[in-house]
Amino acid sequence: MELRRSRTLMAGWQNGGLTVEDYLAEPGDEGRTGVQIDGTALDILGHFEDWTDPETVLDRFEGYDPASVRGAVKQLADVGLLRTRDEAEREDKLDEAWRHWGDAARYFHFATKNVSYVTEENGADTGRTELVSELLEEGPPPSVFGRRSGGPKLRLPRSFVPLRRDFEDVLVSRRTTREFADEPVGLREFSTVLHFAFGPMYFIDVPNFGQLMMRTSPCGGSRHESECYIVVRNVESIAPGLYRYCPEDHSLELLDGEVDLDRVGFEQRMVTSAGFVVLLTFDVNRAMYKYRNSRILRTILLNAGHLAQTFALCATAAGLGPFQTDAFRDTELETALGLDGISESALYVFGAGIPAVRGEGVPSFPISGARD
């Protein structure tokens, strides 16, 4: 029987030893724990890069009893680090289906599948009480609002533009705008979009988790871990510059420094010509306070998508053209914002402006569909 080293292994140092995890394997009752191996086991795995008969490798380990090597091979096969052809069928399928994506994408997706959650089912406590006690021991929850730089603040008007455009019309008309006119975004329109996309609609007090902010977009656990920075380029009555949006009082806080949108945004025309550009980041601690497993990163990405869609619909309803992109230079953007990229990290870029060409929400290219 031939064996091959699993193609879906990730290794790292844990508790003073090298631990190997097969991210394609189903997690056990205690989640993904991995297998700790020594140098000899690692050497054995190296001899099974492709399909190999275990008997052919026994004489490659001088000074070792062949029976002990044979036993070590069996142990590695028993814990799934070596696989038979039948066992390798699923990873071969993964190699084909995900062939253009590297290990980072594969590991993130499969290692965050089937995570156990602390829930209350039929009145039974499955660990929630213990988790809450652990949270309380760590201290009070982080603020729902982010850091303050101490820069000058500009209060935005609360005389909002009525968003009374027909909802169906807004949905159908929403299009990614890539060309903007050299015309300033109205102050009221700008203020309206920020308020309804990022501002609090109301607050609630939750036992053990403190005050939570309710926005127009859903967010896992109402952690609202996102922070909103804005590059103002062409907005009525607001000087161009880099600002942080402060949802607690609907204001802009002027920040030192500037963001080179040409450089950061790979010279995308929609990024460099929009009336204003939103730079969305996320605060790790605000999300991690409640959620302690890696799957929360999926939730954070989904939350960003919810916000971007709400922003796009609000901008469309206010008569602006929105855009969104994940093509940006992460580290350079974080440096420009004064972030360490670890406790707070760049996540998404979107913005809006006056469209260069007004359309009816229908693409210019032919659309195929059902016919009578």
C-alpha positions as CSV (number, residue, x, y, z in Angstrom):
1,M,0.0,0.0,0.0
2,E,1.4,3.3,-1.0
3,L,1.2,6.5,1.1
4,R,1.6,10.2,0.4
5,R,2.1,13.1,2.7
6,S,-1.1,15.2,3.1
7,R,-1.2,18.2,0.9
8,T,-3.2,20.2,3.4
9,L,-0.8,20.5,6.3
10,M,0.1,23.7,8.2
11,A,2.8,23.7,10.9
12,G,3.8,26.0,13.7
13,W,5.4,26.1,17.1
14,Q,3.0,25.5,20.0
15,N,3.9,24.7,23.6
16,G,7.5,24.4,22.8
17,G,7.1,21.9,20.0
18,L,6.3,21.7,16.3
19,T,2.6,21.1,15.8
20,V,1.1,20.1,12.4
21,E,-2.5,20.5,11.5
22,D,-4.5,19.1,8.6
23,Y,-6.9,21.9,7.9
24,L,-9.0,19.8,5.5
25,A,-9.7,17.2,8.2
26,E,-13.0,17.6,10.2
27,P,-12.3,19.0,13.7
28,G,-12.8,16.9,16.7
29,D,-14.9,17.6,19.8
30,E,-12.3,20.0,21.1
31,G,-11.8,21.7,17.8
32,R,-8.6,21.7,15.8
33,T,-5.7,20.7,18.0
34,G,-3.1,19.5,15.6
35,V,-0.4,16.8,16.2
36,Q,2.9,17.5,17.8
37,I,5.8,15.8,16.0
38,D,9.6,15.6,16.4
39,G,12.5,15.9,13.9
40,T,12.5,12.3,13.0
41,A,8.8,12.3,12.2
42,L,9.3,15.4,10.1
43,D,12.1,13.6,8.2
44,I,9.9,10.6,7.6
45,L,7.2,12.9,6.1
46,G,9.8,14.3,3.8
47,H,10.2,10.9,2.1
48,F,6.5,10.8,1.1
49,E,6.3,13.8,-1.2
50,D,4.6,11.5,-3.7
51,W,3.1,8.0,-3.6
52,T,5.6,5.8,-1.9
53,D,5.7,2.2,-0.6
54,P,6.7,2.5,3.1
55,E,9.0,-0.5,2.8
56,T,11.2,1.4,0.3
57,V,12.1,4.0,2.9
58,L,13.1,1.8,5.8
59,D,16.7,1.5,4.7
60,R,17.0,5.3,4.3
61,F,17.2,5.8,8.1
62,E,20.6,4.5,9.1
63,G,20.9,3.6,12.8
64,Y,17.1,3.1,13.2
65,D,15.5,-0.3,13.7
66,P,13.3,-0.9,10.5
67,A,10.5,-2.0,12.8
68,S,10.5,1.3,14.6
69,V,10.5,3.3,11.4
70,R,7.6,1.1,10.2
71,G,5.8,1.8,13.4
72,A,6.4,5.6,13.1
73,V,5.0,5.5,9.5
74,K,1.9,3.7,10.8
75,Q,1.4,6.3,13.5
76,L,1.7,9.2,11.0
77,A,-0.9,7.4,8.8
78,D,-3.2,6.9,11.8
79,V,-3.2,10.6,12.7
80,G,-3.8,11.6,9.1
81,L,-0.5,13.1,8.2
82,L,0.1,10.3,5.7
83,R,-2.8,9.2,3.5
84,T,-3.8,6.3,1.3
85,R,-5.1,7.0,-2.2
86,D,-8.7,6.7,-1.1
87,E,-8.1,9.1,1.8
88,A,-6.3,11.6,-0.6
89,E,-9.3,11.8,-3.0
90,R,-10.7,14.9,-1.3
91,E,-7.4,16.8,-1.2
92,D,-6.8,16.0,-4.9
93,K,-10.2,17.5,-5.6
94,L,-9.3,20.6,-3.6
95,D,-6.0,20.9,-5.6
96,E,-8.1,21.0,-8.8
97,A,-10.9,23.2,-7.7
98,W,-8.7,25.8,-5.9
99,R,-5.7,25.4,-8.2
100,H,-5.3,29.2,-8.8
101,W,-5.4,30.1,-5.1
102,G,-2.6,29.6,-2.6
103,D,-2.4,28.0,0.8
104,A,-3.4,31.2,2.6
105,A,-6.9,31.2,1.0
106,R,-7.4,27.4,1.5
107,Y,-6.3,27.5,5.1
108,F,-8.5,30.4,6.0
109,H,-11.6,28.9,4.5
110,F,-11.3,25.3,5.7
111,A,-9.7,26.0,9.0
112,T,-12.6,28.2,10.0
113,K,-15.3,25.7,9.0
114,N,-17.4,23.8,11.5
115,V,-16.4,26.0,14.5
116,S,-18.3,25.2,17.8
117,Y,-20.3,28.1,19.2
118,V,-21.3,28.9,22.8
119,T,-25.1,28.8,22.6
120,E,-28.1,28.3,24.8
121,E,-30.2,25.4,23.4
122,N,-33.5,24.4,25.0
123,G,-32.4,26.2,28.1
124,A,-29.2,24.3,28.5
125,D,-26.0,26.3,29.1
126,T,-23.2,25.1,26.7
127,G,-20.5,27.2,28.2
128,R,-22.0,30.7,28.0
129,T,-21.8,31.3,31.8
130,E,-18.1,30.3,31.8
131,L,-17.4,32.6,28.9
132,V,-19.1,35.6,30.4
133,S,-17.2,35.1,33.7
134,E,-14.0,35.0,31.7
135,L,-14.9,38.3,30.0
136,L,-15.8,40.0,33.2
137,E,-12.4,39.0,34.7
138,E,-10.6,40.7,31.9
139,G,-12.2,44.1,32.6
140,P,-14.8,46.3,31.0
141,P,-15.7,45.9,27.3
142,P,-13.9,48.2,24.9
143,S,-15.7,51.4,23.9
144,V,-18.1,51.3,21.0
145,F,-16.2,54.3,19.6
146,G,-12.6,54.3,18.4
147,R,-9.5,56.3,19.2
148,R,-9.2,60.1,19.3
149,S,-6.4,62.0,17.7
150,G,-7.2,65.3,19.3
151,G,-7.4,67.0,16.0
152,P,-9.8,69.8,15.1
153,K,-13.4,68.6,14.7
154,L,-16.0,69.7,12.2
155,R,-19.6,69.1,13.1
156,L,-21.7,67.9,10.2
157,P,-25.2,69.3,9.6
158,R,-28.1,67.1,10.7
159,S,-30.3,68.6,8.0
160,F,-30.4,65.4,6.1
161,V,-31.6,65.0,2.5
162,P,-34.8,63.0,2.5
163,L,-34.2,59.5,1.2
164,R,-37.6,59.1,-0.3
165,R,-36.7,57.7,-3.6
166,D,-38.6,54.5,-4.4
167,F,-36.7,51.5,-2.8
168,E,-37.0,49.3,-5.9
169,D,-35.7,52.2,-8.0
170,V,-32.7,52.5,-5.7
171,L,-31.9,48.8,-5.9
172,V,-32.2,48.7,-9.7
173,S,-30.3,51.9,-10.2
174,R,-27.3,51.1,-8.0
175,R,-24.2,50.8,-10.1
176,T,-20.5,51.1,-9.5
177,T,-19.5,54.5,-10.8
178,R,-16.0,54.7,-12.2
179,E,-16.0,58.2,-13.7
180,F,-16.8,61.3,-11.7
181,A,-17.5,64.9,-12.7
182,D,-15.4,67.8,-11.4
183,E,-18.4,69.0,-9.3
184,P,-18.5,69.1,-5.5
185,V,-20.7,66.7,-3.5
186,G,-23.3,68.7,-1.7
187,L,-22.7,69.0,2.1
188,R,-26.1,67.8,3.0
189,E,-25.8,64.7,0.7
190,F,-22.4,64.0,2.2
191,S,-23.7,64.3,5.7
192,T,-26.7,62.2,4.9
193,V,-24.8,59.3,3.5
194,L,-22.4,59.2,6.5
195,H,-25.2,59.3,9.0
196,F,-27.3,56.6,7.6
197,A,-24.4,54.3,6.6
198,F,-22.1,54.7,9.7
199,G,-23.9,56.6,12.4
200,P,-25.8,55.1,15.3
201,M,-29.6,54.9,15.0
202,Y,-29.9,54.1,18.7
203,F,-28.1,52.4,21.5
204,I,-29.0,49.5,23.8
205,D,-27.5,48.4,27.1
206,V,-26.7,44.6,27.2
207,P,-25.8,42.8,30.5
208,N,-22.1,42.0,30.6
209,F,-21.4,43.5,27.2
210,G,-22.1,47.1,28.0
211,Q,-23.5,49.7,25.6
212,L,-24.0,48.6,22.0
213,M,-24.6,50.7,18.9
214,M,-27.3,49.9,16.4
215,R,-26.6,50.8,12.8
216,T,-28.6,50.4,9.6
217,S,-26.4,47.4,8.7
218,P,-26.3,44.1,10.5
219,C,-23.1,43.2,12.5
220,G,-22.2,40.1,14.4
221,G,-22.9,40.7,18.1
222,S,-23.3,44.4,17.4
223,R,-19.6,44.8,18.0
224,H,-19.3,47.3,15.1
225,E,-15.6,46.9,15.0
226,S,-15.1,49.0,11.9
227,E,-13.6,52.5,11.8
228,C,-14.3,55.0,9.1
229,Y,-11.6,57.3,7.7
230,I,-12.4,59.7,4.9
231,V,-10.3,61.4,2.3
232,V,-12.3,64.5,1.3
233,R,-11.4,65.6,-2.2
234,N,-14.4,67.6,-3.5
235,V,-17.2,68.2,-1.0
236,E,-19.0,71.5,-0.5
237,S,-17.7,73.6,2.4
238,I,-15.2,71.0,3.6
239,A,-11.5,71.5,3.0
240,P,-9.7,68.6,1.3
241,G,-7.9,66.4,3.7
242,L,-7.8,63.2,5.7
243,Y,-10.5,62.9,8.4
244,R,-11.9,60.3,10.8
245,Y,-15.6,60.0,11.0
246,C,-16.9,60.2,14.6
247,P,-20.3,58.5,14.8
248,E,-20.9,59.5,18.4
249,D,-21.5,63.2,17.5
250,H,-21.6,63.0,13.7
251,S,-18.4,65.0,13.1
252,L,-15.2,64.8,11.2
253,E,-11.9,64.9,13.0
254,L,-9.0,66.3,11.0
255,L,-5.9,64.0,11.0
256,D,-2.3,64.8,10.4
257,G,-0.8,63.4,7.2
258,E,-2.4,62.5,3.9
259,V,-3.1,59.5,1.8
260,D,-1.7,59.2,-1.7
261,L,-4.8,57.8,-3.4
262,D,-3.0,57.3,-6.7
263,R,-0.4,55.1,-5.1
264,V,-2.6,53.3,-2.5
265,G,-5.4,52.7,-4.9
266,F,-3.3,51.4,-7.8
267,E,-4.2,54.5,-9.8
268,Q,-7.8,53.4,-10.2
269,R,-9.7,56.4,-11.7
270,M,-12.7,55.9,-9.5
271,V,-10.6,56.2,-6.4
272,T,-8.7,59.3,-7.5
273,S,-11.6,61.2,-8.9
274,A,-14.4,60.6,-6.4
275,G,-15.7,63.4,-4.3
276,F,-14.8,61.5,-1.2
277,V,-13.2,58.2,-0.4
278,V,-14.0,56.0,2.6
279,L,-11.1,54.0,4.1
280,L,-12.6,51.2,6.3
281,T,-10.6,49.6,9.0
282,F,-11.4,47.2,11.8
283,D,-10.5,47.2,15.5
284,V,-9.4,43.7,16.5
285,N,-10.0,44.1,20.2
286,R,-13.6,45.3,19.8
287,A,-14.5,42.1,18.0
288,M,-12.3,39.8,20.0
289,Y,-13.8,40.9,23.4
290,K,-16.8,38.7,22.7
291,Y,-15.7,36.3,20.0
292,R,-12.7,34.1,20.8
293,N,-12.4,31.8,17.7
294,S,-10.9,32.5,14.3
295,R,-14.2,32.3,12.5
296,I,-15.0,35.8,13.7
297,L,-12.7,37.0,10.9
298,R,-15.3,35.7,8.4
299,T,-17.9,37.7,10.3
300,I,-15.8,40.8,10.1
301,L,-15.4,40.5,6.4
302,L,-19.2,39.9,6.0
303,N,-19.9,43.0,8.2
304,A,-17.7,45.1,5.9
305,G,-19.8,43.9,3.0
306,H,-23.0,44.8,4.7
307,L,-21.6,48.3,5.4
308,A,-20.4,48.8,1.8
309,Q,-23.8,47.8,0.4
310,T,-25.7,50.1,2.8
311,F,-23.3,52.9,1.8
312,A,-23.9,52.2,-1.9
313,L,-27.7,52.3,-1.5
314,C,-27.6,55.4,0.6
315,A,-25.3,57.2,-1.9
316,T,-27.6,56.1,-4.8
317,A,-30.7,57.3,-2.9
318,A,-29.0,60.7,-2.3
319,G,-28.2,61.1,-6.0
320,L,-24.6,60.2,-5.9
321,G,-22.6,57.5,-7.7
322,P,-20.9,55.0,-5.4
323,F,-18.0,52.6,-5.9
324,Q,-16.1,50.0,-3.9
325,T,-12.8,48.1,-4.3
326,D,-10.6,45.8,-2.4
327,A,-7.6,46.6,-4.6
328,F,-5.4,48.7,-2.4
329,R,-1.9,48.6,-0.9
330,D,-2.7,47.5,2.7
331,T,0.5,48.4,4.5
332,E,1.0,51.7,2.8
333,L,-2.6,52.7,3.6
334,E,-2.2,51.6,7.3
335,T,1.0,53.6,7.5
336,A,-0.7,56.7,6.1
337,L,-3.5,56.4,8.7
338,G,-1.0,55.9,11.6
339,L,-2.1,52.3,12.2
340,D,0.1,49.4,13.3
341,G,-1.8,47.0,10.9
342,I,-2.2,44.5,13.8
343,S,-4.5,45.9,16.4
344,E,-6.3,47.9,13.7
345,S,-6.0,46.9,10.1
346,A,-7.2,48.2,6.7
347,L,-10.2,46.3,5.3
348,Y,-12.1,48.0,2.4
349,V,-12.1,51.1,0.3
350,F,-15.3,52.7,-1.2
351,G,-16.5,56.2,-1.9
352,A,-18.9,58.4,-4.0
353,G,-19.2,61.5,-6.1
354,I,-21.1,63.2,-8.8
355,P,-21.3,60.7,-11.7
356,A,-19.7,62.0,-14.9
357,V,-22.5,60.4,-16.9
358,R,-26.0,60.1,-15.5
359,G,-27.5,56.8,-16.3
360,E,-30.7,54.9,-15.6
361,G,-29.0,52.1,-13.8
362,V,-28.7,49.9,-16.9
363,P,-25.2,48.7,-18.1
364,S,-24.1,50.0,-21.5
365,F,-23.3,46.5,-22.8
366,P,-26.1,44.1,-24.1
367,I,-27.9,42.1,-21.5
368,S,-29.1,38.6,-22.3
369,G,-32.1,37.1,-20.7
370,A,-35.3,35.1,-21.0
371,R,-37.3,35.9,-24.1
372,D,-40.9,35.2,-25.1
